[in-house]
Amino acid sequence: MTNKQEYINQAEEHLLHTYNRFQTVLKRGEGVYLYDIDEKKYLDFAAGIAVCSIGYGDKRYTDAVKAQVDLLNHTSNLYYNPPIIEAAGKLLEASQMDRVFFTNSGTEAIEGAIKAAKKYAYTRDGHAGHEIIAMNHAFHGRSLGALSVTGTKHYQEPFEPLLPGVRFAEYNDLESVKEQITDKTCAIILESLQGEGGIYPATEAFMQGIRALCDEHDILMICDEIQCGMGRTGKMFCWQNYGIKPDIMTSAKALGCGVPVGAFLMTQKVADMSLVPGDHGTTYGGNPLVGAAISVVFDIYKEDNILDHVNEIAPYLEAKLDALVEKYDFIKARRGLGLMQGLELDPSVPVGGICAKALEAGLIVISASNNVLRFVPPLVIETAHIDEMIEKLESVLV
Ligand SMILES: *Cc1c(COP(=O)(O)O)cnc(C)c1O
């Protein structure tokens, strides 16, 4: 196969049709640009859905991963291995958490977080049967446990019955959360900034209110940092913007900047009453290959002062997006924090069409919810890239 249409035809014949993919076949990446098999160049403002935060082809990253491939890829969790031990230390330091379990994806991190919370309450109360509060419009993943706390009915319906004992509240509405608390509630799970649901940042009152409710009722606060974490909002983890600390948190996406990895983390207080040998496991999770990737990602963040860079450059992106809100009637609002931004469009404007036209124009942007243009670029973008993005985007906005 050599041409684009042949690849696409074969993909549509062989792959299960669970995605309506963009009509491009990507081949390589360099910096913040992607190239398709015809060498067409795209400015990437999606980063593989908030994954490739150091961009593409960073030599420190590729060298470290290649060296580990030559040395050892996999051992299973029956043995110790150096890269994941180093990675764990760096992740715990950055997150101020005490214990971590590595998974292969975000959804698995959510599964683990739910099990950890249930086990904590089981140990405390001496019985099972606890409930979880989740948020409307939340997204936590596609496996059945994660889907059970994902607050979008059409994702859930064909797969019901899901996990029992999940109650939904309204994001940024503390009263609605209070109404769902019962004597069985063991955890409240929320994204520190809702991503797929439409780029909704939490208010400070909401995050602090949830923390206070959890403290009052011995409920565990679980922050899903899978999309908004790893520096995207200007702090290493988004909850660090709010002067609170969760009891359990999840990470994935940019954690390995392209290798499949996730993690759930907890405080020592939770760990002391939670999962023990026999309760949880994974064959691949935290293998040496992903350990090397995570470890070098943290080194690069430090060396390049990625957090400072995000904080410096985000106001420029915000100002440029705000100008679009001013200029175009059908762009209703901008929402977001740092380099996780969304433009809400009038429902009459098909957001998918704009993304497809942008791709034609050499710009990769994606949607969130059904009327939000989502901007989650590599964190290493410069102002010139933002200018180029705005120019390309405007060329298809007319
Ligand atoms: C992407 C995402 C997930 C699921 O991660 P996968 O790696 O796709 O399983 C969970 N929570 C949030 C907030 C996400 O953005």
The ligand as an ORCA input file, in Angstrom:
! r2SCAN-3c Opt
* xyz 0 1
  C      -9.084     10.359     28.108
  C      -9.674     10.378     29.468
  C      -9.926      9.200     30.185
  C      -9.729      7.834     29.593
  O      -8.394      7.570     29.265
  P      -8.054      6.381     28.226
  O      -6.559      6.326     28.245
  O      -8.636      6.776     26.909
  O      -8.672      5.143     28.753
  C     -10.393      9.321     31.487
  N     -10.612     10.512     32.041
  C     -10.385     11.672     31.379
  C     -10.617     12.977     32.054
  C      -9.931     11.637     30.059
  O      -9.751     12.780     29.394
*
